[in-house]
Amino acid sequence: MRDSFRHLAHASLTFNAPLSEERAGALVASLPISPGHHVLDLGCGWGELLLRTLAAHPATTGTGVDSERGALDRGVRAAAERSLHGRIEFVEADAATFVDRADIVTCVAASHAFGGAGVALRSLRECVIPGGRVLFADGFWEQTPEQLEVIGELPNRDALRAAAEDAGFRIEQDDLSTLAEWDAFETAWRSGLEASDDREARRFAATRRKQYETVYRGVLGFAWFVLVPPGG
Ligand SMILES: C[S@@+](CC[C@H](N)C(=O)[O-])C[C@H]1O[C@@H](n2cnc3c(N)ncnc32)[C@H](O)[C@@H]1O
């Protein structure tokens, strides 16, 4: 995707994933975080979930890692606006090779940074301290789509669960984004492109809309796991 299209597509998004305000609030509240704990978000984008986690849990710190400078800059601005800049750092780096240890490790819609869910989960296990939690959220095929090439190969839900268990985790929470979360995400993703003066941007949005409606709506799932590492 062109950088300019990405910028337009992201402008109206709160999260770069099918995630409602309600689910975000529930996740942030459910994570076992205490003062002094550290949160690591790998493939954080602009770090909205990380920022909300720190805002909800006083005296915690966070590191967000992403390879896209523009997204990180948006996170830095948001941290300053919310007076969180003293507790959070945004690092431009490859999530797959970033070395850190944290009480809470999150990876939402970013397993591709590691080369897929299985590798990602094994890497996340190395980053989380015993007694901590991993929040891992990723796409999966609910059914095999007619045009697989539009999104590409993904595991089914059972394979995603098995990958978490094979990496040594116990699954503490297991939920799915709803169709309403998907529809809201796709609508917001397209809206900046649709409002653009650039005809190519509007055409790009129309292609995405057609693909969503005819190929992956209700077929591409998105799973949310809270995972307990070995010994926890
Ligand atoms: C779909 S977005 C999800 C962003 C964020 N987790 C969220 O939920 O809003 C995937 C993110 O992974 C980042 N990414 C992709 N490959 C990466 C890599 N090798 N290292 C770090 N970040 C990467 C992208 O720049 C993008 O911000």
PDBQT file of the ligand as one rigid body, heavy atoms in Angstrom, charges set to zero:
ROOT
HETATM    1  C1  LIG A 301      -2.420  -4.072  11.788  1.00  0.00    +0.000 C 
HETATM    2  S1  LIG A 301      -1.234  -3.068  12.564  1.00  0.00    +0.000 S 
HETATM    3  C2  LIG A 301      -1.658  -3.255  14.289  1.00  0.00    +0.000 C 
HETATM    4  C3  LIG A 301      -1.141  -2.136  15.119  1.00  0.00    +0.000 C 
HETATM    5  C4  LIG A 301      -1.533  -2.157  16.596  1.00  0.00    +0.000 C 
HETATM    6  N1  LIG A 301      -1.109  -3.360  17.266  1.00  0.00    +0.000 N 
HETATM    7  C5  LIG A 301      -3.013  -1.944  16.772  1.00  0.00    +0.000 C 
HETATM    8  O1  LIG A 301      -3.717  -2.894  17.142  1.00  0.00    +0.000 OA
HETATM    9  O2  LIG A 301      -3.483  -0.834  16.536  1.00  0.00    +0.000 OA
HETATM   10  C6  LIG A 301       0.286  -4.005  12.425  1.00  0.00    +0.000 C 
HETATM   11  C7  LIG A 301       1.502  -3.211  12.853  1.00  0.00    +0.000 C 
HETATM   12  O3  LIG A 301       2.651  -4.056  12.770  1.00  0.00    +0.000 OA
HETATM   13  C8  LIG A 301       3.740  -3.239  12.369  1.00  0.00    +0.000 C 
HETATM   14  N2  LIG A 301       4.819  -4.082  11.874  1.00  0.00    +0.000 N 
HETATM   15  C9  LIG A 301       4.851  -4.860  10.766  1.00  0.00    +0.000 A 
HETATM   16  N3  LIG A 301       6.039  -5.496  10.660  1.00  0.00    +0.000 NA
HETATM   17  C10 LIG A 301       6.787  -5.103  11.737  1.00  0.00    +0.000 A 
HETATM   18  C11 LIG A 301       8.090  -5.416  12.218  1.00  0.00    +0.000 A 
HETATM   19  N4  LIG A 301       8.880  -6.286  11.573  1.00  0.00    +0.000 N 
HETATM   20  N5  LIG A 301       8.515  -4.846  13.364  1.00  0.00    +0.000 NA
HETATM   21  C12 LIG A 301       7.740  -3.974  14.044  1.00  0.00    +0.000 A 
HETATM   22  N6  LIG A 301       6.478  -3.637  13.641  1.00  0.00    +0.000 NA
HETATM   23  C13 LIG A 301       6.013  -4.208  12.506  1.00  0.00    +0.000 A 
HETATM   24  C14 LIG A 301       3.138  -2.321  11.333  1.00  0.00    +0.000 C 
HETATM   25  O4  LIG A 301       3.933  -1.175  11.108  1.00  0.00    +0.000 OA
HETATM   26  C15 LIG A 301       1.787  -2.011  11.976  1.00  0.00    +0.000 C 
HETATM   27  O5  LIG A 301       1.848  -0.844  12.774  1.00  0.00    +0.000 OA
ENDROOT
TORSDOF 0
